[in-house]
Amino acid sequence: MSYDPSNIFGKILRGEIPAHKVYEDDVALVMMDLFPQSRGHTLIVPKAPSRNLLDADPATLTAVIPLVQNVAKAVKAATSADGIRVVQFNETPAGQTVFHLHFHIIPVYEGVPLGVHGGGKAEDGELAMLARDIAAAL
């Protein structure tokens, strides 16, 4: 399958849909997941068009992985999480629901189970606060 620029992340990158932005540069947009698996669940969305890891330009991956690491550190610091899960899905059978390459940074808290991927929507006020806190930790 080929990349379809009408996906929701493509629309967010073009400014057609708002997002709780944490950070943005010429490589990627970092934003809060609207349907978080845990408090502080953050997404890193490369700006280069690709469906997922399988068709991404290796130069894009080289540029974005240091950002994934930095965001993971910032999320851990800002949320006082006990651990961090980094997840990336490729195609529907693997759980991918938005067909634009993106990485999930999911804080893990001791004794607190993760929510379902794509589960309940978080409150905008909490997402805005978390976006500010994570941005400050970057």
N, CA, C and O atoms as CSV, one atom per row, in Angstrom:
chain,resi,resn,atom,element,x,y,z
A,1,MET,N,N,0.841,-1.188,0.000
A,1,MET,CA,C,0.000,0.000,0.000
A,1,MET,C,C,0.881,1.245,0.000
A,1,MET,O,O,2.011,1.217,0.488
A,2,SER,N,N,0.363,2.315,-0.541
A,2,SER,CA,C,1.147,3.549,-0.619
A,2,SER,C,C,0.658,4.565,0.426
A,2,SER,O,O,-0.421,4.424,1.001
A,3,TYR,N,N,1.473,5.574,0.645
A,3,TYR,CA,C,1.155,6.624,1.602
A,3,TYR,C,C,-0.005,7.468,1.100
A,3,TYR,O,O,-0.040,7.858,-0.068
A,4,ASP,N,N,-0.955,7.750,1.986
A,4,ASP,CA,C,-2.109,8.586,1.670
A,4,ASP,C,C,-2.020,9.853,2.532
A,4,ASP,O,O,-2.192,9.777,3.749
A,5,PRO,N,N,-1.751,11.019,1.919
A,5,PRO,CA,C,-1.571,12.251,2.694
A,5,PRO,C,C,-2.836,12.761,3.382
A,5,PRO,O,O,-2.769,13.738,4.128
A,6,SER,N,N,-3.983,12.128,3.151
A,6,SER,CA,C,-5.217,12.582,3.794
A,6,SER,C,C,-5.384,12.010,5.209
A,6,SER,O,O,-6.408,12.250,5.849
A,7,ASN,N,N,-4.388,11.253,5.706
A,7,ASN,CA,C,-4.497,10.703,7.058
A,7,ASN,C,C,-4.499,11.841,8.086
A,7,ASN,O,O,-4.080,12.957,7.779
A,8,ILE,N,N,-4.965,11.558,9.291
A,8,ILE,CA,C,-5.131,12.603,10.299
A,8,ILE,C,C,-3.812,13.267,10.673
A,8,ILE,O,O,-3.793,14.470,10.934
A,9,PHE,N,N,-2.711,12.524,10.707
A,9,PHE,CA,C,-1.434,13.148,11.054
A,9,PHE,C,C,-0.956,14.055,9.929
A,9,PHE,O,O,-0.351,15.094,10.191
A,10,GLY,N,N,-1.216,13.679,8.689
A,10,GLY,CA,C,-0.916,14.564,7.565
A,10,GLY,C,C,-1.679,15.871,7.694
A,10,GLY,O,O,-1.127,16.942,7.442
A,11,LYS,N,N,-2.942,15.790,8.084
A,11,LYS,CA,C,-3.766,16.985,8.273
A,11,LYS,C,C,-3.258,17.843,9.425
A,11,LYS,O,O,-3.266,19.070,9.333
A,12,ILE,N,N,-2.816,17.206,10.512
A,12,ILE,CA,C,-2.259,17.948,11.643
A,12,ILE,C,C,-0.965,18.640,11.221
A,12,ILE,O,O,-0.756,19.810,11.541
A,13,LEU,N,N,-0.101,17.926,10.507
A,13,LEU,CA,C,1.166,18.507,10.055
A,13,LEU,C,C,0.944,19.715,9.144
A,13,LEU,O,O,1.743,20.651,9.152
A,14,ARG,N,N,-0.134,19.697,8.361
A,14,ARG,CA,C,-0.453,20.818,7.471
A,14,ARG,C,C,-1.218,21.934,8.187
A,14,ARG,O,O,-1.522,22.960,7.579
A,15,GLY,N,N,-1.530,21.746,9.462
A,15,GLY,CA,C,-2.253,22.765,10.224
A,15,GLY,C,C,-3.751,22.767,9.992
A,15,GLY,O,O,-4.430,23.728,10.353
A,16,GLU,N,N,-4.279,21.708,9.395
A,16,GLU,CA,C,-5.717,21.625,9.116
A,16,GLU,C,C,-6.516,21.186,10.334
A,16,GLU,O,O,-7.715,21.452,10.422
A,17,ILE,N,N,-5.860,20.519,11.269
A,17,ILE,CA,C,-6.501,20.028,12.497
A,17,ILE,C,C,-5.594,20.432,13.658
A,17,ILE,O,O,-4.376,20.281,13.558
A,18,PRO,N,N,-6.156,20.943,14.761
A,18,PRO,CA,C,-5.307,21.335,15.901
A,18,PRO,C,C,-4.754,20.121,16.645
A,18,PRO,O,O,-5.275,19.011,16.539
A,19,ALA,N,N,-3.691,20.364,17.395
A,19,ALA,CA,C,-3.085,19.324,18.221
A,19,ALA,C,C,-2.484,19.987,19.454
A,19,ALA,O,O,-2.214,21.188,19.454
A,20,HIS,N,N,-2.279,19.205,20.493
A,20,HIS,CA,C,-1.583,19.674,21.688
A,20,HIS,C,C,-0.099,19.466,21.424
A,20,HIS,O,O,0.461,18.415,21.736
A,21,LYS,N,N,0.532,20.496,20.839
A,21,LYS,CA,C,1.931,20.395,20.436
A,21,LYS,C,C,2.852,20.538,21.640
A,21,LYS,O,O,2.660,21.389,22.508
A,22,VAL,N,N,3.856,19.675,21.657
A,22,VAL,CA,C,4.901,19.724,22.674
A,22,VAL,C,C,6.134,20.398,22.082
A,22,VAL,O,O,6.779,21.218,22.737
A,23,TYR,N,N,6.456,20.046,20.836
A,23,TYR,CA,C,7.682,20.515,20.191
A,23,TYR,C,C,7.517,20.310,18.681
A,23,TYR,O,O,6.821,19.402,18.225
A,24,GLU,N,N,8.190,21.195,17.921
A,24,GLU,CA,C,8.165,21.032,16.475
A,24,GLU,C,C,9.454,21.597,15.904
A,24,GLU,O,O,9.919,22.655,16.327
A,25,ASP,N,N,10.024,20.891,14.946
A,25,ASP,CA,C,11.173,21.382,14.192
A,25,ASP,C,C,10.995,20.944,12.739
A,25,ASP,O,O,9.904,20.521,12.357
A,26,ASP,N,N,12.036,21.036,11.933
A,26,ASP,CA,C,11.901,20.684,10.523
A,26,ASP,C,C,11.813,19.182,10.297
A,26,ASP,O,O,11.468,18.749,9.198
A,27,VAL,N,N,12.117,18.377,11.310
A,27,VAL,CA,C,12.110,16.922,11.184
A,27,VAL,C,C,10.776,16.314,11.607
A,27,VAL,O,O,10.264,15.413,10.943
A,28,ALA,N,N,10.208,16.808,12.721
A,28,ALA,CA,C,9.040,16.133,13.299
A,28,ALA,C,C,8.198,17.075,14.161
A,28,ALA,O,O,8.617,18.166,14.549
A,29,LEU,N,N,7.008,16.597,14.431
A,29,LEU,CA,C,6.090,17.232,15.377
A,29,LEU,C,C,5.939,16.271,16.550
A,29,LEU,O,O,5.733,15.072,16.362
A,30,VAL,N,N,6.043,16.811,17.759
A,30,VAL,CA,C,5.790,16.038,18.972
A,30,VAL,C,C,4.494,16.573,19.559
A,30,VAL,O,O,4.343,17.778,19.762
A,31,MET,N,N,3.558,15.664,19.831
A,31,MET,CA,C,2.253,16.086,20.344
A,31,MET,C,C,1.713,15.052,21.316
A,31,MET,O,O,2.179,13.913,21.367
A,32,MET,N,N,0.726,15.474,22.081
A,32,MET,CA,C,0.072,14.579,23.026
A,32,MET,C,C,-0.890,13.668,22.274
A,32,MET,O,O,-1.553,14.097,21.330
A,33,ASP,N,N,-0.962,12.409,22.697
A,33,ASP,CA,C,-1.935,11.467,22.147
A,33,ASP,C,C,-3.292,11.811,22.755
A,33,ASP,O,O,-3.428,11.877,23.977
A,34,LEU,N,N,-4.290,12.029,21.908
A,34,LEU,CA,C,-5.638,12.366,22.402
A,34,LEU,C,C,-6.307,11.197,23.109
A,34,LEU,O,O,-7.209,11.389,23.925
A,35,PHE,N,N,-5.860,9.980,22.793
A,35,PHE,CA,C,-6.437,8.768,23.372
A,35,PHE,C,C,-5.321,7.993,24.085
A,35,PHE,O,O,-4.936,6.907,23.652
A,36,PRO,N,N,-4.810,8.562,25.176
A,36,PRO,CA,C,-3.600,8.021,25.798
A,36,PRO,C,C,-3.807,6.682,26.495
A,36,PRO,O,O,-4.877,6.383,27.027
A,37,GLN,N,N,-2.734,5.888,26.469
A,37,GLN,CA,C,-2.719,4.632,27.217
A,37,GLN,C,C,-2.306,4.874,28.664
A,37,GLN,O,O,-2.557,4.045,29.538
A,38,SER,N,N,-1.664,6.027,28.908
A,38,SER,CA,C,-1.302,6.425,30.266
A,38,SER,C,C,-1.097,7.939,30.273
A,38,SER,O,O,-1.011,8.574,29.222
A,39,ARG,N,N,-1.022,8.501,31.476
A,39,ARG,CA,C,-0.829,9.945,31.630
A,39,ARG,C,C,0.526,10.349,31.049
A,39,ARG,O,O,1.566,9.878,31.509
A,40,GLY,N,N,0.514,11.226,30.031
A,40,GLY,CA,C,1.742,11.688,29.406
A,40,GLY,C,C,2.072,11.021,28.082
A,40,GLY,O,O,3.122,11.289,27.498
A,41,HIS,N,N,1.190,10.156,27.603
A,41,HIS,CA,C,1.397,9.453,26.320
A,41,HIS,C,C,1.600,10.490,25.212
A,41,HIS,O,O,0.730,11.320,24.951
A,42,THR,N,N,2.757,10.421,24.575
A,42,THR,CA,C,3.184,11.418,23.598
A,42,THR,C,C,3.498,10.742,22.271
A,42,THR,O,O,3.909,9.582,22.240
A,43,LEU,N,N,3.304,11.469,21.178
A,43,LEU,CA,C,3.585,10.958,19.838
A,43,LEU,C,C,4.662,11.786,19.165
A,43,LEU,O,O,4.688,13.009,19.301
A,44,ILE,N,N,5.547,11.127,18.441
A,44,ILE,CA,C,6.527,11.802,17.593
A,44,ILE,C,C,6.168,11.449,16.165
A,44,ILE,O,O,6.186,10.279,15.784
A,45,VAL,N,N,5.839,12.470,15.367
A,45,VAL,CA,C,5.379,12.281,13.995
A,45,VAL,C,C,6.383,12.927,13.040
A,45,VAL,O,O,6.430,14.153,12.937
A,46,PRO,N,N,7.186,12.120,12.340
A,46,PRO,CA,C,8.091,12.705,11.352
A,46,PRO,C,C,7.307,13.450,10.275
A,46,PRO,O,O,6.201,13.051,9.911
A,47,LYS,N,N,7.888,14.530,9.774
A,47,LYS,CA,C,7.207,15.318,8.747
A,47,LYS,C,C,7.320,14.694,7.364
A,47,LYS,O,O,6.452,14.912,6.519
A,48,ALA,N,N,8.368,13.925,7.118
A,48,ALA,CA,C,8.525,13.265,5.820
A,48,ALA,C,C,7.411,12.242,5.646
A,48,ALA,O,O,7.125,11.481,6.570
A,49,PRO,N,N,6.777,12.211,4.477
A,49,PRO,CA,C,5.673,11.272,4.275
A,49,PRO,C,C,6.148,9.821,4.147
A,49,PRO,O,O,6.981,9.492,3.302
A,50,SER,N,N,5.597,8.975,5.001
A,50,SER,CA,C,5.764,7.529,4.869
A,50,SER,C,C,4.630,6.881,5.634
A,50,SER,O,O,4.125,7.437,6.610
A,51,ARG,N,N,4.239,5.721,5.191
A,51,ARG,CA,C,3.140,4.987,5.806
A,51,ARG,C,C,3.544,4.484,7.192
A,51,ARG,O,O,2.768,4.562,8.144
A,52,ASN,N,N,4.773,3.966,7.288
A,52,ASN,CA,C,5.280,3.442,8.556
A,52,ASN,C,C,6.778,3.162,8.432
A,52,ASN,O,O,7.416,3.619,7.485
A,53,LEU,N,N,7.324,2.437,9.355
A,53,LEU,CA,C,8.747,2.128,9.366
A,53,LEU,C,C,9.190,1.367,8.119
A,53,LEU,O,O,10.327,1.509,7.670
A,54,LEU,N,N,8.301,0.574,7.571
A,54,LEU,CA,C,8.648,-0.306,6.460
A,54,LEU,C,C,8.939,0.440,5.165
A,54,LEU,O,O,9.684,-0.064,4.324
A,55,ASP,N,N,8.368,1.628,4.984
A,55,ASP,CA,C,8.619,2.388,3.750
A,55,ASP,C,C,9.303,3.728,4.013
A,55,ASP,O,O,9.452,4.538,3.098
A,56,ALA,N,N,9.717,3.967,5.252
A,56,ALA,CA,C,10.354,5.238,5.602
A,56,ALA,C,C,11.750,5.335,4.990
A,56,ALA,O,O,12.461,4.339,4.857
A,57,ASP,N,N,12.118,6.549,4.627
A,57,ASP,CA,C,13.465,6.826,4.149
A,57,ASP,C,C,14.416,6.660,5.337
A,57,ASP,O,O,14.168,7.227,6.401
A,58,PRO,N,N,15.499,5.895,5.176
A,58,PRO,CA,C,16.451,5.732,6.283
A,58,PRO,C,C,16.982,7.063,6.823
A,58,PRO,O,O,17.313,7.154,8.005
A,59,ALA,N,N,17.070,8.091,5.981
A,59,ALA,CA,C,17.523,9.405,6.454
A,59,ALA,C,C,16.517,9.994,7.443
A,59,ALA,O,O,16.911,10.667,8.396
A,60,THR,N,N,15.243,9.751,7.229
A,60,THR,CA,C,14.210,10.208,8.166
A,60,THR,C,C,14.386,9.518,9.507
A,60,THR,O,O,14.320,10.159,10.557
A,61,LEU,N,N,14.606,8.225,9.471
A,61,LEU,CA,C,14.789,7.472,10.716
A,61,LEU,C,C,16.032,7.951,11.462
A,61,LEU,O,O,16.013,8.096,12.684
A,62,THR,N,N,17.108,8.194,10.722
A,62,THR,CA,C,18.345,8.693,11.334
A,62,THR,C,C,18.108,10.032,12.023
A,62,THR,O,O,18.651,10.285,13.099
A,63,ALA,N,N,17.308,10.879,11.411
A,63,ALA,CA,C,17.034,12.206,11.975
A,63,ALA,C,C,16.076,12.155,13.160
A,63,ALA,O,O,16.203,12.960,14.083
A,64,VAL,N,N,15.129,11.235,13.155
A,64,VAL,CA,C,14.080,11.260,14.173
A,64,VAL,C,C,14.416,10.458,15.436
A,64,VAL,O,O,13.902,10.778,16.508
A,65,ILE,N,N,15.251,9.441,15.342
A,65,ILE,CA,C,15.512,8.602,16.517
A,65,ILE,C,C,16.137,9.381,17.686
A,65,ILE,O,O,15.755,9.125,18.828
A,66,PRO,N,N,17.071,10.310,17.469
A,66,PRO,CA,C,17.550,11.101,18.615
A,66,PRO,C,C,16.424,11.908,19.281
A,66,PRO,O,O,16.432,12.098,20.497
A,67,LEU,N,N,15.466,12.377,18.488
A,67,LEU,CA,C,14.322,13.091,19.054
A,67,LEU,C,C,13.458,12.137,19.880
A,67,LEU,O,O,12.978,12.513,20.949
A,68,VAL,N,N,13.256,10.920,19.400
A,68,VAL,CA,C,12.498,9.922,20.164
A,68,VAL,C,C,13.157,9.723,21.531
A,68,VAL,O,O,12.468,9.682,22.550
A,69,GLN,N,N,14.474,9.600,21.554
A,69,GLN,CA,C,15.193,9.419,22.812
A,69,GLN,C,C,15.022,10.632,23.726
A,69,GLN,O,O,14.742,10.474,24.915
A,70,ASN,N,N,15.185,11.833,23.186
A,70,ASN,CA,C,15.058,13.047,23.996
A,70,ASN,C,C,13.649,13.226,24.540
A,70,ASN,O,O,13.474,13.636,25.687
A,71,VAL,N,N,12.648,12.925,23.728
A,71,VAL,CA,C,11.260,13.043,24.190
A,71,VAL,C,C,10.987,12.003,25.278
A,71,VAL,O,O,10.308,12.302,26.259
A,72,ALA,N,N,11.502,10.804,25.116
A,72,ALA,CA,C,11.309,9.769,26.146
A,72,ALA,C,C,11.878,10.230,27.481
A,72,ALA,O,O,11.249,10.044,28.522
A,73,LYS,N,N,13.064,10.831,27.454
A,73,LYS,CA,C,13.673,11.345,28.687
A,73,LYS,C,C,12.831,12.470,29.279
A,73,LYS,O,O,12.626,12.520,30.492
A,74,ALA,N,N,12.347,13.364,28.434
A,74,ALA,CA,C,11.539,14.493,28.902
A,74,ALA,C,C,10.210,14.027,29.479
A,74,ALA,O,O,9.769,14.537,30.509
A,75,VAL,N,N,9.570,13.064,28.826
A,75,VAL,CA,C,8.294,12.545,29.329
A,75,VAL,C,C,8.506,11.887,30.690
A,75,VAL,O,O,7.714,12.091,31.610
A,76,LYS,N,N,9.562,11.106,30.817
A,76,LYS,CA,C,9.849,10.442,32.100
A,76,LYS,C,C,10.066,11.483,33.199
A,76,LYS,O,O,9.542,11.343,34.304
A,77,ALA,N,N,10.836,12.524,32.892
A,77,ALA,CA,C,11.109,13.570,33.876
A,77,ALA,C,C,9.851,14.356,34.227
A,77,ALA,O,O,9.593,14.618,35.401
A,78,ALA,N,N,9.072,14.730,33.226
A,78,ALA,CA,C,7.891,15.579,33.450
A,78,ALA,C,C,6.765,14.852,34.165
A,78,ALA,O,O,5.989,15.476,34.887
A,79,THR,N,N,6.666,13.544,33.975
A,79,THR,CA,C,5.557,12.786,34.557
A,79,THR,C,C,5.944,11.982,35.785
A,79,THR,O,O,5.081,11.418,36.458
A,80,SER,N,N,7.245,11.923,36.084
A,80,SER,CA,C,7.756,11.071,37.170
A,80,SER,C,C,7.363,9.614,36.969
A,80,SER,O,O,7.122,8.885,37.931
A,81,ALA,N,N,7.303,9.195,35.701
A,81,ALA,CA,C,6.978,7.801,35.385
A,81,ALA,C,C,8.086,6.884,35.888
A,81,ALA,O,O,9.241,7.290,36.018
A,82,ASP,N,N,7.709,5.644,36.168
A,82,ASP,CA,C,8.683,4.651,36.620
A,82,ASP,C,C,9.449,4.038,35.451
A,82,ASP,O,O,10.553,3.522,35.627
A,83,GLY,N,N,8.866,4.098,34.270
A,83,GLY,CA,C,9.494,3.564,33.067
A,83,GLY,C,C,8.858,4.172,31.841
A,83,GLY,O,O,7.867,4.896,31.936
A,84,ILE,N,N,9.432,3.876,30.685
A,84,ILE,CA,C,8.916,4.398,29.416
A,84,ILE,C,C,8.832,3.254,28.419
A,84,ILE,O,O,9.773,2.474,28.270
A,85,ARG,N,N,7.710,3.162,27.747
A,85,ARG,CA,C,7.541,2.206,26.651
A,85,ARG,C,C,7.567,2.995,25.345
A,85,ARG,O,O,6.837,3.974,25.194
A,86,VAL,N,N,8.406,2.571,24.403
A,86,VAL,CA,C,8.458,3.172,23.074
A,86,VAL,C,C,7.846,2.156,22.120
A,86,VAL,O,O,8.302,1.015,22.041
A,87,VAL,N,N,6.798,2.579,21.389
A,87,VAL,CA,C,6.053,1.661,20.529
A,87,VAL,C,C,5.902,2.268,19.147
A,87,VAL,O,O,5.760,3.481,18.993
A,88,GLN,N,N,5.933,1.401,18.148
A,88,GLN,CA,C,5.747,1.837,16.774
A,88,GLN,C,C,5.067,0.680,16.039
A,88,GLN,O,O,5.619,-0.419,15.987
A,89,PHE,N,N,3.881,0.909,15.473
A,89,PHE,CA,C,3.085,-0.132,14.821
A,89,PHE,C,C,3.237,-0.062,13.298
A,89,PHE,O,O,3.374,1.024,12.734
A,90,ASN,N,N,3.214,-1.221,12.639
A,90,ASN,CA,C,3.351,-1.294,11.182
A,90,ASN,C,C,2.274,-2.182,10.574
A,90,ASN,O,O,2.348,-3.409,10.638
A,91,GLU,N,N,1.281,-1.543,9.987
A,91,GLU,CA,C,0.144,-2.162,9.312
A,91,GLU,C,C,-0.940,-2.620,10.298
A,91,GLU,O,O,-0.672,-2.836,11.480
A,92,THR,N,N,-2.143,-2.759,9.795
A,92,THR,CA,C,-3.333,-3.046,10.588
A,92,THR,C,C,-3.193,-4.275,11.487
A,92,THR,O,O,-3.532,-4.188,12.667
A,93,PRO,N,N,-2.706,-5.425,10.984
A,93,PRO,CA,C,-2.610,-6.589,11.867
A,93,PRO,C,C,-1.698,-6.369,13.074
A,93,PRO,O,O,-1.836,-7.054,14.088
A,94,ALA,N,N,-0.766,-5.416,12.970
A,94,ALA,CA,C,0.144,-5.112,14.072
A,94,ALA,C,C,-0.405,-4.035,15.003
A,94,ALA,O,O,0.225,-3.703,16.008
A,95,GLY,N,N,-1.575,-3.487,14.676
A,95,GLY,CA,C,-2.195,-2.479,15.538
A,95,GLY,C,C,-2.122,-1.057,15.019
A,95,GLY,O,O,-2.584,-0.140,15.699
A,96,GLN,N,N,-1.550,-0.836,13.821
A,96,GLN,CA,C,-1.476,0.521,13.284
A,96,GLN,C,C,-2.863,0.992,12.878
A,96,GLN,O,O,-3.587,0.291,12.170
A,97,THR,N,N,-3.228,2.201,13.338
A,97,THR,CA,C,-4.539,2.764,13.000
A,97,THR,C,C,-4.435,4.062,12.222
A,97,THR,O,O,-5.387,4.452,11.546
A,98,VAL,N,N,-3.281,4.750,12.307
A,98,VAL,CA,C,-3.034,5.957,11.514
A,98,VAL,C,C,-1.833,5.634,10.620
A,98,VAL,O,O,-0.758,5.291,11.112
A,99,PHE,N,N,-2.024,5.745,9.325
A,99,PHE,CA,C,-1.006,5.288,8.383
A,99,PHE,C,C,-0.068,6.402,7.945
A,99,PHE,O,O,0.050,6.738,6.766
A,100,HIS,N,N,0.598,6.963,8.965
A,100,HIS,CA,C,1.705,7.910,8.820
A,100,HIS,C,C,2.678,7.496,9.917
A,100,HIS,O,O,2.279,7.348,11.072
A,101,LEU,N,N,3.942,7.309,9.572
A,101,LEU,CA,C,4.933,6.879,10.555
A,101,LEU,C,C,4.855,7.732,11.819
A,101,LEU,O,O,4.840,8.961,11.746
A,102,HIS,N,N,4.806,7.082,12.962
A,102,HIS,CA,C,4.833,7.779,14.241
A,102,HIS,C,C,5.302,6.837,15.338
A,102,HIS,O,O,5.180,5.616,15.233
A,103,PHE,N,N,5.836,7.431,16.384
A,103,PHE,CA,C,6.351,6.694,17.529
A,103,PHE,C,C,5.571,7.107,18.769
A,103,PHE,O,O,5.312,8.290,18.987
A,104,HIS,N,N,5.203,6.130,19.571
A,104,HIS,CA,C,4.503,6.372,20.835
A,104,HIS,C,C,5.515,6.356,21.975
A,104,HIS,O,O,6.326,5.436,22.073
A,105,ILE,N,N,5.472,7.356,22.827
A,105,ILE,CA,C,6.225,7.380,24.078
A,105,ILE,C,C,5.174,7.241,25.175
A,105,ILE,O,O,4.389,8.159,25.416
A,106,ILE,N,N,5.168,6.090,25.833
A,106,ILE,CA,C,4.111,5.783,26.798
A,106,ILE,C,C,4.723,5.633,28.193
A,106,ILE,O,O,5.446,4.672,28.457
A,107,PRO,N,N,4.429,6.588,29.086
A,107,PRO,CA,C,4.921,6.457,30.458
A,107,PRO,C,C,4.271,5.249,31.138
A,107,PRO,O,O,3.088,4.967,30.949
A,108,VAL,N,N,5.069,4.558,31.920
A,108,VAL,CA,C,4.580,3.404,32.677
A,108,VAL,C,C,4.766,3.709,34.161
A,108,VAL,O,O,5.836,4.132,34.598
A,109,TYR,N,N,3.702,3.483,34.920
A,109,TYR,CA,C,3.700,3.750,36.356
A,109,TYR,C,C,3.535,2.429,37.096
A,109,TYR,O,O,2.621,1.655,36.812
A,110,GLU,N,N,4.419,2.185,38.037
A,110,GLU,CA,C,4.391,0.945,38.821
A,110,GLU,C,C,2.993,0.700,39.381
A,110,GLU,O,O,2.425,1.563,40.050
A,111,GLY,N,N,2.440,-0.490,39.102
A,111,GLY,CA,C,1.149,-0.882,39.641
A,111,GLY,C,C,-0.054,-0.307,38.913
A,111,GLY,O,O,-1.190,-0.554,39.321
A,112,VAL,N,N,0.167,0.464,37.832
A,112,VAL,CA,C,-0.946,1.061,37.082
A,112,VAL,C,C,-0.972,0.425,35.689
A,112,VAL,O,O,-0.041,0.606,34.905
A,113,PRO,N,N,-2.039,-0.317,35.384
A,113,PRO,CA,C,-2.092,-0.955,34.059
A,113,PRO,C,C,-2.264,0.081,32.941
A,113,PRO,O,O,-2.904,1.115,33.131
A,114,LEU,N,N,-1.688,-0.213,31.785
A,114,LEU,CA,C,-1.866,0.665,30.625
A,114,LEU,C,C,-3.282,0.539,30.099
A,114,LEU,O,O,-3.892,-0.527,30.178
A,115,GLY,N,N,-3.801,1.631,29.561
A,115,GLY,CA,C,-5.096,1.603,28.910
A,115,GLY,C,C,-4.981,0.945,27.545
A,115,GLY,O,O,-3.884,0.607,27.102
A,116,VAL,N,N,-6.102,0.769,26.890
A,116,VAL,CA,C,-6.166,0.167,25.568
A,116,VAL,C,C,-5.694,1.179,24.530
A,116,VAL,O,O,-6.030,2.360,24.619
A,117,HIS,N,N,-4.923,0.730,23.551
A,117,HIS,CA,C,-4.478,1.588,22.444
A,117,HIS,C,C,-5.707,2.150,21.743
A,117,HIS,O,O,-6.563,1.392,21.285
A,118,GLY,N,N,-5.802,3.493,21.655
A,118,GLY,CA,C,-6.958,4.123,21.016
A,118,GLY,C,C,-8.193,4.132,21.887
A,118,GLY,O,O,-9.303,4.277,21.377
A,119,GLY,N,N,-8.026,3.979,23.202
A,119,GLY,CA,C,-9.154,3.928,24.125
A,119,GLY,C,C,-9.774,5.303,24.361
A,119,GLY,O,O,-9.946,6.075,23.418
A,120,GLY,N,N,-10.106,5.610,25.605
A,120,GLY,CA,C,-10.820,6.838,25.945
A,120,GLY,C,C,-10.036,8.114,25.703
A,120,GLY,O,O,-8.814,8.151,25.843
A,121,LYS,N,N,-10.776,9.171,25.333
A,121,LYS,CA,C,-10.177,10.481,25.034
A,121,LYS,C,C,-9.843,11.199,26.342
A,121,LYS,O,O,-10.625,11.191,27.292
A,122,ALA,N,N,-8.661,11.819,26.365
A,122,ALA,CA,C,-8.230,12.592,27.530
A,122,ALA,C,C,-8.843,13.987,27.495
A,122,ALA,O,O,-9.311,14.443,26.452
A,123,GLU,N,N,-8.836,14.663,28.654
A,123,GLU,CA,C,-9.360,16.030,28.738
A,123,GLU,C,C,-8.350,17.006,28.153
A,123,GLU,O,O,-7.148,16.882,28.388
A,124,ASP,N,N,-8.844,17.981,27.386
A,124,ASP,CA,C,-7.977,18.958,26.735
A,124,ASP,C,C,-7.120,19.739,27.727
A,124,ASP,O,O,-5.951,20.009,27.450
A,125,GLY,N,N,-7.677,20.101,28.869
A,125,GLY,CA,C,-6.933,20.856,29.862
A,125,GLY,C,C,-5.735,20.078,30.386
A,125,GLY,O,O,-4.649,20.635,30.548
A,126,GLU,N,N,-5.933,18.795,30.651
A,126,GLU,CA,C,-4.829,17.965,31.136
A,126,GLU,C,C,-3.773,17.796,30.040
A,126,GLU,O,O,-2.576,17.843,30.323
A,127,LEU,N,N,-4.207,17.599,28.791
A,127,LEU,CA,C,-3.252,17.450,27.688
A,127,LEU,C,C,-2.433,18.719,27.495
A,127,LEU,O,O,-1.228,18.644,27.254
A,128,ALA,N,N,-3.065,19.875,27.596
A,128,ALA,CA,C,-2.360,21.150,27.442
A,128,ALA,C,C,-1.319,21.315,28.558
A,128,ALA,O,O,-0.200,21.761,28.304
A,129,MET,N,N,-1.688,20.957,29.785
A,129,MET,CA,C,-0.761,21.049,30.908
A,129,MET,C,C,0.420,20.097,30.716
A,129,MET,O,O,1.570,20.483,30.926
A,130,LEU,N,N,0.141,18.869,30.322
A,130,LEU,CA,C,1.207,17.904,30.086
A,130,LEU,C,C,2.124,18.350,28.952
A,130,LEU,O,O,3.342,18.203,29.044
A,131,ALA,N,N,1.544,18.893,27.883
A,131,ALA,CA,C,2.355,19.387,26.757
A,131,ALA,C,C,3.327,20.462,27.231
A,131,ALA,O,O,4.492,20.465,26.835
A,132,ARG,N,N,2.852,21.377,28.080
A,132,ARG,CA,C,3.728,22.434,28.617
A,132,ARG,C,C,4.827,21.832,29.497
A,132,ARG,O,O,5.991,22.217,29.385
A,133,ASP,N,N,4.463,20.895,30.367
A,133,ASP,CA,C,5.440,20.287,31.273
A,133,ASP,C,C,6.507,19.497,30.517
A,133,ASP,O,O,7.691,19.572,30.847
A,134,ILE,N,N,6.090,18.748,29.515
A,134,ILE,CA,C,7.048,17.960,28.730
A,134,ILE,C,C,7.940,18.886,27.898
A,134,ILE,O,O,9.144,18.658,27.782
A,135,ALA,N,N,7.344,19.921,27.325
A,135,ALA,CA,C,8.135,20.888,26.555
A,135,ALA,C,C,9.196,21.535,27.437
A,135,ALA,O,O,10.333,21.724,27.005
A,136,ALA,N,N,8.830,21.875,28.671
A,136,ALA,CA,C,9.775,22.476,29.601
A,136,ALA,C,C,10.911,21.515,29.943
A,136,ALA,O,O,12.043,21.947,30.163
A,137,ALA,N,N,10.618,20.217,29.991
A,137,ALA,CA,C,11.635,19.209,30.297
A,137,ALA,C,C,12.535,18.917,29.102
A,137,ALA,O,O,13.625,18.368,29.268
A,138,LEU,N,N,12.087,19.280,27.894
A,138,LEU,CA,C,12.932,19.102,26.697
A,138,LEU,C,C,14.055,20.127,26.715
A,138,LEU,O,O,14.881,20.153,25.803
